[in-house]
Amino acid sequence: METEDLGILLEMAHVEGWSSEMLEFELYTQLNPDGCFTCIADNNVVGGVMTFAYPNSGWIGNTGLKVLGKLCFAELYVIFRIYLHNSYVRPQWQ
């Protein structure tokens, strides 16, 4: 995820009615840059996800996707699972 992606992702969050602010998104990317991902389609940001790995669990949040991003969500989900695996977190998937 690049800093310039945050404005687009924040706009997507506001369209969905989320109360997110830029400071929140910046904090996530500063605290865990390797766990924040952007999905690009046709050179446009169409989605993103911010994740955290804790010692005994993983957290996924601020997931936003434009309508054309359904396939993107599946790709982001796989990346998230790989990220957790590489962070030595072994969550139980429901």
Backbone as ProteinMPNN parsed JSONL, in Angstrom:
{"seq_chain_A": "METEDLGILLEMAHVEGWSSEMLEFELYTQLNPDGCFTCIADNNVVGGVMTFAYPNSGWIGNTGLKVLGKLCFAELYVIFRIYLHNSYVRPQWQ", "coords_chain_A": {"N_chain_A": [[0.845, -1.167, 0.0], [0.592, 2.148, -0.877], [1.303, 5.501, 0.177], [-0.105, 7.393, -1.309], [-2.365, 5.971, -2.006], [-4.093, 6.076, 0.114], [-5.948, 8.229, 0.263], [-7.812, 7.572, -1.741], [-8.766, 5.143, -0.746], [-9.848, 6.032, 1.645], [-11.891, 7.655, 0.691], [-13.487, 5.667, -0.439], [-14.251, 4.378, 1.911], [-15.793, 6.366, 3.125], [-17.922, 6.548, 1.319], [-19.198, 4.216, 1.953], [-20.185, 4.893, 4.362], [-18.586, 4.812, 6.598], [-16.874, 6.046, 9.493], [-14.231, 6.682, 9.279], [-10.995, 8.285, 9.406], [-8.301, 10.135, 7.895], [-6.012, 10.164, 9.533], [-6.293, 7.799, 10.993], [-5.979, 5.816, 8.981], [-3.381, 6.416, 8.176], [-2.009, 5.843, 10.529], [-2.361, 3.036, 10.748], [-0.894, 2.199, 8.499], [1.624, 3.106, 9.175], [2.214, 1.724, 11.537], [2.12, -0.926, 10.747], [3.269, -1.515, 8.029], [3.86, -3.675, 6.32], [1.609, -5.197, 6.425], [-0.47, -4.036, 5.083], [-2.416, -3.725, 2.239], [-3.04, -2.98, -1.202], [-5.371, -3.219, -3.825], [-5.1, -3.25, -7.264], [-6.594, -2.484, -10.331], [-6.665, -2.232, -13.772], [-4.85, -0.105, -13.598], [-5.932, 1.407, -11.532], [-6.822, 2.1, -8.157], [-8.791, -0.209, -6.6], [-9.449, -1.401, -4.297], [-8.626, -2.285, -0.89], [-6.891, -3.448, 2.036], [-6.26, -3.582, 5.504], [-4.186, -5.022, 7.885], [-3.354, -6.743, 10.952], [-1.015, -8.531, 12.87], [-1.018, -10.307, 15.75], [0.469, -11.865, 18.686], [-1.114, -14.221, 19.151], [-3.206, -14.133, 17.402], [-4.817, -12.875, 14.416], [-5.797, -9.902, 12.71], [-8.139, -8.39, 10.604], [-9.068, -5.546, 8.862], [-10.772, -2.506, 7.855], [-11.43, -3.066, 5.208], [-11.974, -2.379, 1.934], [-13.704, -2.315, -1.127], [-14.341, -1.595, -4.503], [-17.23, -2.129, -6.586], [-16.391, -3.668, -8.79], [-14.408, -5.084, -7.653], [-14.635, -7.729, -6.632], [-13.233, -10.114, -7.274], [-10.79, -9.166, -6.602], [-11.034, -9.058, -3.806], [-10.861, -11.759, -3.104], [-8.22, -12.249, -3.825], [-6.898, -10.465, -2.074], [-7.599, -11.638, 0.335], [-6.213, -14.077, 0.233], [-3.595, -13.087, 0.209], [-3.569, -11.891, 2.73], [-3.829, -14.158, 4.383], [-1.41, -15.447, 3.801], [0.334, -13.502, 4.755], [-0.289, -13.594, 7.519], [0.493, -16.237, 8.051], [3.238, -16.085, 7.527], [3.874, -14.425, 9.584], [3.835, -16.041, 11.696], [1.429, -16.539, 12.907], [-1.21, -18.566, 13.755], [-4.184, -18.681, 13.071], [-7.543, -19.841, 13.754], [-9.699, -20.705, 11.294], [-13.003, -19.92, 10.551]], "CA_chain_A": [[0.0, 0.0, 0.0], [1.347, 3.388, -0.985], [0.674, 6.636, 0.855], [-1.067, 8.049, -2.202], [-3.585, 5.148, -2.078], [-4.929, 6.273, 1.292], [-7.063, 9.127, -0.038], [-8.804, 6.817, -2.506], [-9.365, 4.176, 0.164], [-10.663, 6.78, 2.594], [-13.095, 8.035, -0.049], [-14.316, 4.459, -0.52], [-14.806, 4.154, 3.249], [-16.847, 7.359, 3.357], [-19.07, 6.158, 0.497], [-19.882, 3.153, 2.695], [-20.716, 5.441, 5.598], [-17.662, 4.623, 7.719], [-16.425, 7.298, 10.102], [-12.762, 6.662, 9.245], [-10.299, 9.53, 9.105], [-6.979, 9.915, 7.304], [-5.069, 9.86, 10.601], [-6.446, 6.37, 11.3], [-5.359, 5.043, 7.908], [-1.939, 6.666, 8.244], [-1.501, 5.123, 11.686], [-2.281, 1.62, 10.395], [0.203, 1.951, 7.562], [2.89, 3.363, 9.863], [2.457, 0.672, 12.53], [2.241, -2.242, 10.131], [3.283, -1.317, 6.586], [3.889, -4.947, 5.585], [0.3, -5.835, 6.531], [-1.467, -3.212, 4.395], [-2.365, -4.088, 0.829], [-3.93, -2.3, -2.13], [-5.689, -3.969, -5.041], [-5.071, -2.384, -8.441], [-7.16, -3.046, -11.566], [-6.572, -1.235, -14.852], [-4.064, 1.022, -13.073], [-6.719, 2.161, -10.565], [-7.044, 1.468, -6.861], [-10.172, -0.687, -6.496], [-9.682, -1.97, -2.983], [-7.496, -2.341, 0.014], [-7.121, -4.093, 3.326], [-5.233, -3.333, 6.516], [-4.167, -6.17, 8.783], [-2.408, -6.764, 12.069], [-0.719, -9.856, 13.419], [-0.686, -10.316, 17.171], [1.1, -13.153, 19.005], [-2.011, -15.368, 19.097], [-4.346, -13.91, 16.505], [-4.659, -11.929, 13.33], [-6.927, -9.0, 12.595], [-8.297, -7.799, 9.282], [-10.029, -4.46, 8.983], [-10.747, -1.456, 6.846], [-11.449, -3.675, 3.885], [-12.864, -1.683, 1.026], [-13.599, -2.727, -2.523], [-15.363, -1.116, -5.422], [-18.044, -3.247, -7.071], [-15.628, -4.541, -9.688], [-13.31, -5.664, -6.917], [-14.919, -8.99, -5.946], [-12.086, -10.994, -7.47], [-9.728, -8.533, -5.828], [-11.182, -9.452, -2.411], [-10.32, -13.112, -2.97], [-6.764, -12.127, -3.872], [-6.462, -9.838, -0.832], [-7.773, -12.625, 1.397], [-5.086, -15.004, 0.134], [-2.4, -12.354, 0.653], [-3.7, -11.749, 4.185], [-3.516, -15.454, 5.012], [0.034, -15.649, 3.658], [0.964, -12.571, 5.696], [-0.426, -14.157, 8.87], [1.322, -17.435, 8.121], [4.627, -15.641, 7.622], [4.024, -13.762, 10.887], [3.758, -17.119, 12.677], [0.114, -16.572, 13.556], [-1.976, -19.724, 13.274], [-5.576, -18.496, 13.479], [-8.534, -20.854, 13.413], [-10.636, -20.109, 10.322], [-14.395, -20.381, 10.718]], "C_chain_A": [[0.894, 1.234, 0.0], [0.585, 4.518, -0.295], [-0.381, 7.293, -0.021], [-2.356, 7.245, -2.391], [-4.571, 5.498, -0.972], [-6.129, 7.175, 1.036], [-8.178, 8.412, -0.788], [-9.518, 5.83, -1.595], [-10.254, 4.868, 1.197], [-11.969, 7.227, 1.938], [-14.044, 6.843, -0.161], [-14.983, 4.179, 0.83], [-15.947, 5.124, 3.525], [-18.089, 7.058, 2.537], [-19.894, 5.081, 1.215], [-20.443, 3.641, 4.033], [-19.832, 5.217, 6.814], [-17.226, 5.987, 8.24], [-14.897, 7.387, 10.142], [-12.211, 8.046, 8.914], [-8.903, 9.198, 8.589], [-5.955, 9.533, 8.37], [-5.109, 8.376, 10.969], [-5.735, 5.52, 10.25], [-3.84, 5.21, 7.94], [-1.315, 5.897, 9.405], [-1.352, 3.633, 11.381], [-1.083, 1.343, 9.502], [1.568, 2.227, 8.189], [3.228, 2.241, 10.833], [2.722, -0.685, 11.893], [2.257, -2.127, 8.606], [3.271, -2.616, 5.786], [2.545, -5.661, 5.605], [-0.813, -5.044, 5.876], [-1.303, -3.405, 2.89], [-3.39, -3.303, 0.024], [-4.151, -3.206, -3.335], [-5.815, -2.972, -6.19], [-5.675, -3.137, -9.62], [-7.161, -1.936, -12.608], [-5.911, 0.054, -14.368], [-4.833, 1.915, -12.102], [-6.828, 1.385, -9.263], [-8.517, 1.085, -6.778], [-10.453, -1.319, -5.142], [-8.43, -1.955, -2.145], [-7.889, -3.029, 1.302], [-5.944, -3.775, 4.233], [-5.321, -4.449, 7.549], [-3.162, -5.965, 9.906], [-2.218, -8.196, 12.506], [-0.289, -9.672, 14.864], [-0.09, -11.676, 17.497], [0.173, -14.362, 18.831], [-3.192, -15.189, 18.159], [-3.953, -12.949, 15.397], [-5.925, -11.112, 13.204], [-6.944, -8.432, 11.192], [-9.364, -6.728, 9.408], [-9.848, -3.451, 7.881], [-10.629, -2.047, 5.447], [-12.436, -2.927, 3.021], [-12.622, -2.133, -0.395], [-14.694, -2.056, -3.335], [-16.075, -2.34, -5.988], [-17.253, -4.192, -7.954], [-14.52, -5.283, -8.964], [-13.576, -6.996, -6.242], [-13.785, -9.995, -6.1], [-10.906, -10.468, -6.663], [-9.817, -8.963, -4.367], [-10.603, -10.839, -2.189], [-8.795, -13.075, -2.969], [-6.227, -11.508, -2.584], [-6.562, -10.813, 0.33], [-6.608, -13.617, 1.404], [-3.806, -14.33, 0.62], [-2.413, -12.2, 2.165], [-3.341, -13.048, 4.886], [-2.024, -15.75, 4.918], [0.777, -14.749, 4.635], [0.88, -13.119, 7.115], [0.471, -15.376, 9.046], [2.79, -17.049, 8.311], [4.912, -14.904, 8.922], [3.918, -14.752, 12.034], [2.479, -17.09, 13.494], [-0.648, -17.737, 12.941], [-3.433, -19.588, 13.732], [-6.432, -19.695, 13.097], [-9.55, -20.194, 12.493], [-11.991, -20.738, 10.503], [-15.066, -20.487, 9.378]], "O_chain_A": [[1.835, 1.337, 0.788], [-0.642, 4.481, -0.201], [-1.433, 7.704, 0.47], [-3.345, 7.785, -2.888], [-5.767, 5.241, -1.11], [-7.218, 6.909, 1.545], [-9.356, 8.624, -0.503], [-10.739, 5.693, -1.663], [-11.298, 4.337, 1.575], [-13.029, 7.179, 2.563], [-15.255, 6.989, 0.002], [-16.15, 3.788, 0.88], [-16.963, 4.735, 4.102], [-19.204, 7.288, 3.006], [-21.119, 5.04, 1.101], [-21.098, 2.884, 4.75], [-20.278, 5.411, 7.945], [-17.215, 6.968, 7.496], [-14.343, 8.107, 10.973], [-12.854, 8.857, 8.248], [-8.391, 8.104, 8.825], [-5.115, 8.665, 8.132], [-4.068, 7.77, 11.227], [-4.979, 4.611, 10.591], [-3.103, 4.243, 7.749], [-0.215, 5.359, 9.275], [-0.332, 3.032, 11.717], [-0.346, 0.38, 9.714], [2.566, 1.639, 7.772], [4.388, 1.844, 10.947], [3.465, -1.498, 12.442], [1.33, -2.607, 7.953], [2.726, -2.652, 4.682], [2.357, -6.634, 4.876], [-1.988, -5.345, 6.089], [-0.209, -3.267, 2.343], [-4.478, -3.0, 0.515], [-3.228, -3.874, -3.801], [-6.541, -1.982, -6.096], [-5.317, -4.285, -9.88], [-7.614, -0.824, -12.338], [-6.357, 1.155, -14.689], [-4.435, 3.056, -11.868], [-6.916, 0.158, -9.269], [-9.392, 1.946, -6.874], [-11.582, -1.73, -4.872], [-7.334, -1.657, -2.618], [-9.071, -3.171, 1.614], [-4.795, -3.708, 3.796], [-6.406, -4.779, 8.027], [-2.257, -5.135, 9.822], [-3.164, -8.983, 12.509], [0.679, -8.971, 15.158], [-0.137, -12.572, 16.654], [0.629, -15.424, 18.406], [-4.092, -16.028, 18.137], [-2.904, -12.305, 15.44], [-7.008, -11.579, 13.555], [-5.909, -8.042, 10.652], [-10.428, -6.959, 9.982], [-8.912, -3.52, 7.085], [-9.838, -1.591, 4.621], [-13.62, -2.853, 3.351], [-11.48, -2.312, -0.818], [-15.839, -1.964, -2.894], [-15.575, -3.46, -5.88], [-17.433, -5.407, -7.87], [-13.767, -6.032, -9.587], [-12.818, -7.379, -5.352], [-13.421, -10.661, -5.131], [-10.122, -11.241, -6.112], [-8.787, -9.21, -3.74], [-9.923, -11.073, -1.189], [-8.154, -13.79, -2.199], [-5.215, -11.968, -2.053], [-5.706, -10.815, 1.214], [-6.082, -13.955, 2.465], [-3.024, -14.931, 1.357], [-1.38, -12.361, 2.813], [-2.621, -13.034, 5.884], [-1.438, -16.257, 5.875], [1.74, -15.178, 5.271], [1.875, -13.11, 7.84], [1.131, -15.525, 10.075], [3.49, -17.617, 9.149], [6.07, -14.773, 9.318], [3.911, -14.362, 13.202], [2.446, -17.559, 14.632], [-0.711, -17.86, 11.718], [-3.87, -20.279, 14.652], [-6.07, -20.469, 12.212], [-10.195, -19.22, 12.882], [-12.11, -21.96, 10.598], [-16.238, -20.857, 9.302]]}, "name": "protein", "num_of_chains": 1, "seq": "METEDLGILLEMAHVEGWSSEMLEFELYTQLNPDGCFTCIADNNVVGGVMTFAYPNSGWIGNTGLKVLGKLCFAELYVIFRIYLHNSYVRPQWQ"}
